[in-house]
């Protein structure tokens, strides 16, 4: 699957082109964020989970050479961030997910919550040129809606998302997040 999102992050309007695919061992999503106005490449997000939507690895990188790699350790996650000249390793006990500007974070969190039955979870937030942070993410199922598509009406689930910035309404299909108020919308 491939597509394009309009993403709002840090007050900027971005375009994220992505490819995503399930495999026998899990699911992988690779998104490239660019400035909407200039087309300048800003960031790469490479998100990998296993068949139960547990984190395998997240890699983020930007044009300046900054990079973050987050993966599981016993009882939590470990984040390597920085540049080869100035790297930092931090552990986040209890964290189970990574929350990025990319819509893939919502899908991975939603699918994991459904399997684990745990709708609030600590997540690591990589910060470009800064220290990674920990954030409590809460999701709540809030019903179903039908959205218009070129092929007619299609059902989506409504999920309320709380990730440090007040509750937001998101529309999620089984395989793809469609939109989240103030964060993203699928445009192609």
KENUMAR-760979 format. One record per residue (C-alpha): y, x, z. Coordinates in pm, whole numbers, padded with zeros to 5 digits, always signed. Each point is the difference from the previous one (the first is absolute). Last residue first. Layout:
<sites>
YXZ...
</sites>
This chain:
<sites>
+01048-00388-00190+00256-00108+00254-00193-00004+00330+00249-00043+00281+00097+00227+00287+00167+00043+00340+00267-00256+00090-00246-00291-00007-00352+00118-00091-00148-00054-00346-00324-00005-00202-00242+00211+00206-00311+00064-00207-00378-00040+00005-00057-00304+00221+00344-00135-00081+00288+00047+00241+00337-00171+00041+00213+00147+00279+00245-00167+00237+00192+00241+00217+00023+00020+00378+00261+00235+00145+00057+00362-00091-00253+00200+00200-00305-00089-00207-00054-00374+00044-00169-00157-00303-00068-00373-00035-00280-00055-00250-00002-00285-00252-00314-00008-00210+00020-00040-00375-00126-00267-00239+00082+00020-00372+00193-00254-00211+00006+00045-00377-00120+00284-00227+00345+00162-00024+00013-00021+00381+00164-00248+00235-00087+00028+00366-00213-00228+00214+00024+00027+00375-00240+00055+00288+00024+00016+00378+00170+00216+00263-00240+00287+00070+00162+00237+00247+00054+00374-00034+00131+00236+00266+00088+00366-00056+00079+00222+00299+00176+00313-00121-00058+00369+00059+00238+00254-00146-00038+00304-00225+00271+00261+00059+00251+00059-00275+00048+00132-00353-00147-00323-00141-00125-00213+00289-00373-00078+00014-00059-00325+00193-00322+00004+00204-00144-00340+00088-00092-00174+00325-00180-00332-00045+00056-00371+00041-00228-00244-00186-00336+00120+00131-00293-00196-00148-00149+00326-00130-00074-00135-00350+00312-00215-00033+00221+00266+00160-00133+00266-00241+00083-00220-00301+00352-00071+00127+00074+00363+00088-00121+00128-00338+00194-00272-00185+00318+00059+00200-00011+00377-00038-00056-00040-00377+00349-00153-00020+00140+00356+00005+00281+00094+00242-00274+00146+00224-00193-00121+00307-00313+00206+00075-00287-00160+00188-00229+00038+00305+00218+00154+00271-00172+00021+00342+00093+00361+00065+00268+00126-00241-00038+00373-00055+00269+00223-00143-00015+00298-00235+00319+00163-00125+00069+00209-00308+00300+00212-00084-00060+00246-00284-00276-00206-00166+00230-00303+00026+00000-00266+00265-00258-00235+00142-00360+00011+00121-00085-00324+00177-00308-00060+00216-00136-00347+00070-00179-00165+00289-00303-00003+00230-00199+00278-00168+00215+00127-00287+00099-00202-00305+00233+00113-00274+00369+00038-00080+00139+00240-00259+00375+00027-00030+00191+00204-00258+00348+00138-00053+00036+00203-00320+00345-00135-00087-00145-00239-00264-00184-00207+00259-00354-00014+00131-00214-00253+00183-00372+00032+00064-00201-00257+00188-00360+00063+00093-00324-00175+00097+00153-00297+00180-00236-00283+00089-00004-00278-00259-00365-00090+00066-00104+00148-00338+00193+00321+00076+00375+00049-00043+00215+00225-00221+00380-00011-00042+00184+00238-00240+00377-00053+00022+00227+00211-00224+00375+00019+00051+00341+00026-00161-00032+00013-00377+00347-00056-00152+00009-00319-00211+00378-00005+00043+00076-00355+00116-00340-00104+00136-00057+00329+00184-00367+00087-00038-00310-00059+00213-00339+00104-00135-00301-00185+00135-00364+00102+00026-00242-00246+00162-00363+00071+00084-00273-00231+00132-00337+00054+00166-00331+00186-00044-00141-00179-00304+00345-00020-00157+00293-00234+00006+00296+00081-00219+00375+00030+00019+00263+00125-00244+00368-00012+00082+00356+00002-00128+00254-00032+00278+00362-00080-00083+00261+00065+00264+00309-00180+00132+00148+00203+00282+00102-00117+00349-00257+00226+00164-00275-00163-00200+00020-00306-00225-00291-00013-00245-00024-00157-00348-00369+00017-00085-00181+00094-00320-00361-00039-00106-00345+00144-00041-00352-00118+00068
</sites>
